[in-house]
Amino acid sequence: MSTPTFEDLRRALFRAHGEGRYDEALAAAREAWKRFPEHEARTAYWVACLLCREGKPQEALRVLRDARSRGHWWGEELLMKDPDLEPLWGRTEFLRLVEECRGAHRAAQDAAKPRVLVLRPDVLLPASPHPLLLPLHGRGGSAEEYAPYFQSATACGWFISLAQGTQLEGEEMYTWDEPAQAERDVAWAYGDVVQSQPVDRGRTVLAGVSQGGALAIDLALKGAPIPACGFIAVVPSPGGTEAVLAHAPHAARRGLRGWILTGDKDPRFSRVRDLHEKLLQASMTCRIEVVPGLGHEIPEDFPARLARALEFVTSL
């Protein structure tokens, strides 16, 4: 039996958490915490949340305090709005920790800059530009964390430009919460790659996971500042649907194509399905794949699905 990867443990953790099996989730969190010290800010937070669920708030506080002593931090919203941590909210020592983290968050946010991680095609064609895939990480993610999900497209001749937002919710945990800033960050990443790499601007596909998937749909429908020919949204978290859909008729007329992947166990499934129906009503060519039994996560067979999605959204 192969040793589980960080992603394997995270998937197991969130699946067990979503089903109320907190002891199993805690076991996965502890293993990730032990085996992947480079992710301690995230794994210590998971362990603390699950210890609270198990009725052990003092132990949870000790985990957070020990991680903080090693320089790790979490945003105030993570600490004070996650219901898992509610047993800690009234504790003086926890509130001191929140205040320390507030200062660390402010310093990190002031230093944050837009970033892009570029993956080159396995074989470069000197005579013609390559298509460009621009994936957006999920809320609380990073470019490095999401790169393995999209890496397979390089074998099909795609440049991959993974944008990373500048809005922080925790240490190395980035969000797209403020729409105008998110748009600026993605536009910067797009401009950086088209100026430095031999990419085909006419074959640019926006992609994203969860919050990043919703943003990919939004920006693709707008058509500016990124002239995407298609979008790929994986378990998207649609927000201001009506504002997004206002651009759909024009996007359909210019030939934008979309592909959406969701699971029938995703809490947002009905909203995603409704969004797809409204895109079809706007005469957009858009396909949805519903994975039976899948929650709010990326399926293990995603590389094969990604290949089909890229072929679909770039078809004439």
N, C-alpha and C positions, 0 to 999 in steps of 0.2 A: 504494500500500500504506500503510495507516494506521500511525501510530507506536504501538508497543506500550505498554500501560499497565503500571503497577507489578505489577498482578495477572497480566497476560499474561506478564511476565518471571518472576515467581515460579512460575507454573504450569509454564513451560518448564524452569526450573531444576530443580524437584523431579521432574519427569517424567524429565529426562535423568539426574539423580542416581540415581533409582531403577533406571534401566536401565544404570547403569555408564558412561554417556557423560559423563565428568567434564569433558572439554574443552568440550563444548557447555554444560554446566551453569555452568562458570566464565565463559564468554563472557556468558551471561545475567546472572550475578551482577555481573560488572564493569559491564555496561550499566546495571543497576539502581543500582549504587553511584554511577555517574557522573551519572545523570539525576535521581535522587531523593535529594538530600542530606538531606531531612527524615527519611529512613529509614536514616541511616548506621549506627546501632548494629546494625541487622539486616543490612544489606547488607555491611558490613565483616566481620561474622561469617561470612556465607555465603562471601565471597571467601577468607577465611582457611581455612575448612574445605576448600574445593576446591583451594586451593594446596597444602595438605597432601596431598590425594589425588593431586595431580600431582607429588609429590615435592619440593616447594619450601617446607619448614618455616620457613626463615629469612625468606623473603619474607612468609609468612603471619604470622609474629610481628611483622614490621615494620608490616603492615596494622593489626593489632590495637593495637599500641603507638601508631601515629599517630592512630587513632580515639580511643584513651583520652586522648591529649594534648588532644583537643578536648572532653573531658568525658564521653564515652560509656563504658558499662560493661556487663558481662554477669555473670549469676549463676555461682557456683562450679560448680553442676551442669552448666550449659551448657559451661563451659570444661574441666571435669575428667572428664566422663562421655560426652561426644560422641566416638565412636571416630574420627571424621574428624580430630580434633585430637590424637590419641594421639602423633604424632611430637613434639609440643611438651611433653608432660607432665613429662619429666625435665629440662627446661631451666631454669636458675636465673632467667633474665630472665622467662620465662613465669610461673614461680611467684611472682615479685614482682608481676607484673601481676594474677595471681589474688588476691593479698593486697590490692592496691589496690581491685580490684573488690568484694571482700568488704565493705570499709568503705562503698563507695558503695551497695552493695545494702542493707546494714543501714540506712543513713540513709533511702533511698528507701522501704524497707518500713515504717519507723517513721512516715513521713509519709503513707502510702497511705490513701485513704478510698474507700468505695464510691461508685460513680458510675453515672448512667444517662443515656443519650442518647435523647431522645424525638423521633420523627418523626410528624408529624400527618397525618391523611388529607387527600387533595387537596381534598375538599369536606366541610365539617363540616355535620352534620345537627343543627339546633337542637332537634328534637323528641324525639330518641332517642339513647341512648348507642351508641358504636361498639365493635366487637370489638377485642380487644387481643392483639397478637402480642408475645411476650417472648423474643427470640432471645439465645442465649448463645454467645459467641465460642469459638473453638478454643483449645487450649493455646498459650500464647505470643502470643495475639492481643490485640485491644482492641476497644472498642465502635466507634470510628471506622473501623477497618479492615474490620469486618464489616457495617457499615451498608449499603454499596452492594448487597450480596447480597439484602437483604430490602426495600430501598426500594420495589420494585415493588408491594408489598402496599398502600401508601398509596393507589394509584389505585383499589383495590377497597374503600376505606372503612375500612381498618384503622389504628388507632393502633399504632405500633411503639415498644417500650420496650427498648432494648438495654442490658442490664446489663453492668457491667464489674467483674470480681473485684478483690480487694485483695491477692491473693497474686502477688508478682513473681518472675519467673525471669530477667529482664533488663530493660534500659531500655525502658519502654513495652511490655513483654511480660508479660501477665497469665495466671495459671493458675487452675484450680479444684481444685488438688491435695488440699487438706485439706477433706474433705466438710462438716464442721460449719460452717466459715467460709464455704465456697461457698454453703451453704444460707442463711446469714445475709445474705450479699451480695445474692443473688437476691431474697430476701424484702424487703430494704430497697428494691431497685429497683421491685418490684411495689407496695409500699406507697406509694412516692413518686408513681407515676403514677396509681394509683386515687384518691388524695387530691387530685390536682391537675388531672386531665383527665376529660372525660365518657366514661368507658369502661364497657363492659358486663362486670361480673365473671363473669357466667354464660357469656360467650363469650371466655374467655381461653385462648390456645394457647401452650404452651411449645415453643420450638424451639431448635436448637443444632447446631453443627458440630463433628465430631470429639469431643474431650473434652467440649465443651459439649453435644453431642448426647446423649452418655451421661448427663450430668447432667440434661438435659431429661427423658429417659425416667424417671430415678430420681425426680425431684421430682413429675412428673405421676402416676406410679403411687402415690406416697405420698399425694397429694391435699392435703397441707399442707406449708408454710404458704400455698401457692398453689393455689386451687381450679380447676385447669385442666380444661377439657372435652376437650382433646386434646393430642397432642405431634407434633412434626415433627423427626426426627433425621436429619441429613445426614452421611453417612460416619461414624457414631458409633464410638467406641472403648470398647466395653463392658468394665467392670472386674469388680466384685463381683456377678456375674450372679445368683447364688442369693439374696443379700440383697435385690436389686432385685425379683426375681420373687416373693418372699414377699408383696408387696403386690398382685400382678397379679389374683388372683381377686376381691378386693374392688373394685379399680379397674374391672374388667370389669362388675361388678354395678351400679356407679354410672354406667356408660355411657361411660367414657373410650375415646376412639378414637385410634389411632396411625398414623403414616405414616413409613416408613423408606426412605431412599435410600442405596444403596451401589453399588459397582462391582465387577465380577468380577476386577479386577486389584488391588483393595485388599487389603493383607496381612491385614486383619481380616475379610475377607469371610465366611469360614466361621463365625466367632464371631457375626457379625451375623445371618447366616442362621439359626443355631441359636437365637439370642435371639428372633427373629421366630417360629420354630416353637413355642417355649415359651410365648410370649404367646398364640398361637392356641390352644394346649392349655389355657390358662387361660380360654378363652372370650372373649378380647378381640377386638374388631374392629380389626384392624391390617393395613395393606397395606405391601408391600415393593416397591420399584422397583429393579431391578438394571440398571445402565447398562453395556452391553458395552464393554470396553476402558478403563473408568474406574478410576483408582487412588484413592489417598486424597486426593481433591480435590473441589471443587465443580464440577459440569458447567457448561459455558458456557450451556446452555439452561435454567438454573435458574429464572429468573423464570416461565416457563410451567409448570414442574413445581411451583413454589411455589403458584401459583394453584390447581392441581388438588389439591394437598395440603390447602390451607386449606378448600376446598370439601368434601373428603372428611371431615376430622376434625370439621367443624362440622355435618355432615349428621345428621339425626335418624333 
